[in-house]
Amino acid sequence: MNVNFDALEQIPKILELLKQLLDTKNNQVEKRWLSTKETAEYLGYSKDAIDSKVKSNEFLAGTHYHQRASKRMFDKSVLDKWVIGIDMIDVCANSNINATIKHITDQFVA
C-alpha cells in the first residue's frame, strides 16, 4: 500500500476548511420571500409556468405571493404547503370558522 504523505499533511487544512464551511452554512438565514425566478428554481418550474399559475389564479395574491408595483414576492412556507397539497384557502377558512365558533360560545358563557 502506497501512502501519499503530502496528502496526509493536507488533512488539517482540509478539516479547517470543512469547519469553516459548516459554520457558514449554520449561520445562514433561510429566505422566506422568493422572487418569481427564485420560485421557479425552488419548485422546478419555468418562470413562464409560475407567471401562468399567477394568471390562472392557481397562485393567489395575498396568499401565495404579494406584489408591489412590478416586484412579486412568493412566500416560501405557503409554497411548501402548496407542494404537499395543503390548500391555504381551506386553512384560512377553517381558522375563521373556529374563531367565529369561539366568539359565539364565549357570548353564551359570559
C-alpha positions as CSV (number, residue, x, y, z in Angstrom):
1,M,0.0,0.0,0.0
2,N,1.4,3.4,-1.0
3,V,0.7,6.3,1.3
4,N,1.0,9.8,-0.1
5,F,2.4,11.8,2.8
6,D,1.9,15.1,1.0
7,A,-1.8,14.4,1.1
8,L,-1.7,13.4,4.8
9,E,-0.2,16.8,5.5
10,Q,-3.2,18.5,3.9
11,I,-5.7,16.8,6.3
12,P,-5.6,19.6,9.0
13,K,-6.1,22.3,6.3
14,I,-9.0,20.3,4.8
15,L,-10.5,19.8,8.2
16,E,-10.3,23.6,8.9
17,L,-11.9,24.4,5.6
18,L,-14.7,21.9,6.3
19,K,-15.3,23.5,9.7
20,Q,-15.5,27.0,8.1
21,L,-18.0,25.7,5.5
22,L,-20.1,24.2,8.2
23,D,-20.0,27.4,10.2
24,T,-21.0,29.4,7.2
25,K,-23.9,27.0,6.5
26,N,-25.1,27.1,10.1
27,N,-25.1,30.9,10.2
28,Q,-27.1,31.4,7.0
29,V,-30.6,32.8,7.4
30,E,-33.1,30.9,5.3
31,K,-35.1,33.2,3.0
32,R,-38.8,33.4,3.5
33,W,-39.6,35.5,0.4
34,L,-38.6,34.4,-3.1
35,S,-38.7,36.3,-6.4
36,T,-40.5,34.8,-9.4
37,K,-37.2,33.5,-10.7
38,E,-36.2,32.0,-7.3
39,T,-39.7,30.5,-7.0
40,A,-39.3,28.8,-10.4
41,E,-35.9,27.4,-9.4
42,Y,-37.2,26.3,-6.0
43,L,-40.3,24.5,-7.4
44,G,-38.6,23.2,-10.6
45,Y,-40.8,25.1,-12.9
46,S,-40.0,27.7,-15.6
47,K,-40.5,31.4,-14.9
48,D,-43.3,31.4,-17.5
49,A,-45.0,28.5,-15.7
50,I,-45.0,30.5,-12.5
51,D,-46.4,33.5,-14.3
52,S,-49.1,31.3,-15.8
53,K,-50.1,29.9,-12.4
54,V,-50.4,33.5,-11.2
55,K,-52.6,34.5,-14.2
56,S,-54.8,31.4,-13.8
57,N,-55.2,32.1,-10.0
58,E,-53.6,28.8,-9.0
59,F,-51.2,31.1,-7.0
60,L,-53.3,33.7,-5.2
61,A,-52.3,37.3,-4.4
62,G,-52.2,37.8,-0.7
63,T,-51.8,34.1,-0.1
64,H,-49.1,32.6,-2.2
65,Y,-47.5,35.9,-3.2
66,H,-47.5,39.6,-2.5
67,Q,-46.9,42.2,-5.2
68,R,-45.8,45.8,-5.0
69,A,-45.5,47.6,-8.4
70,S,-43.5,45.2,-10.6
71,K,-42.0,43.3,-7.7
72,R,-43.7,40.0,-6.9
73,M,-42.5,38.0,-3.9
74,F,-43.7,34.5,-3.0
75,D,-44.0,33.1,0.5
76,K,-41.8,30.1,0.7
77,S,-43.7,28.5,3.6
78,V,-47.0,28.8,1.7
79,L,-45.4,27.3,-1.4
80,D,-44.2,24.4,0.6
81,K,-47.8,23.7,1.7
82,W,-48.9,24.1,-1.9
83,V,-46.4,21.4,-3.0
84,I,-47.8,18.9,-0.5
85,G,-51.4,19.7,-1.3
86,I,-52.5,21.8,1.7
87,D,-54.9,24.4,0.4
88,M,-54.2,27.7,2.2
89,I,-57.7,28.9,1.5
90,D,-59.1,26.0,3.4
91,V,-56.7,26.6,6.3
92,C,-57.8,30.3,6.5
93,A,-61.5,29.3,6.2
94,N,-61.1,26.8,9.0
95,S,-59.4,29.3,11.1
96,N,-62.2,31.9,10.5
97,I,-64.8,29.2,11.3
98,N,-63.1,28.3,14.5
99,A,-62.7,31.9,15.6
100,T,-66.5,32.5,14.9
101,I,-67.5,29.5,16.9
102,K,-65.3,30.6,19.8
103,H,-66.8,34.1,19.7
104,I,-70.3,32.7,19.7
105,T,-69.6,30.2,22.6
106,D,-67.9,32.9,24.6
107,Q,-71.0,35.0,24.3
108,F,-73.1,32.2,25.8
109,V,-70.7,31.6,28.6
110,A,-70.3,35.2,29.6
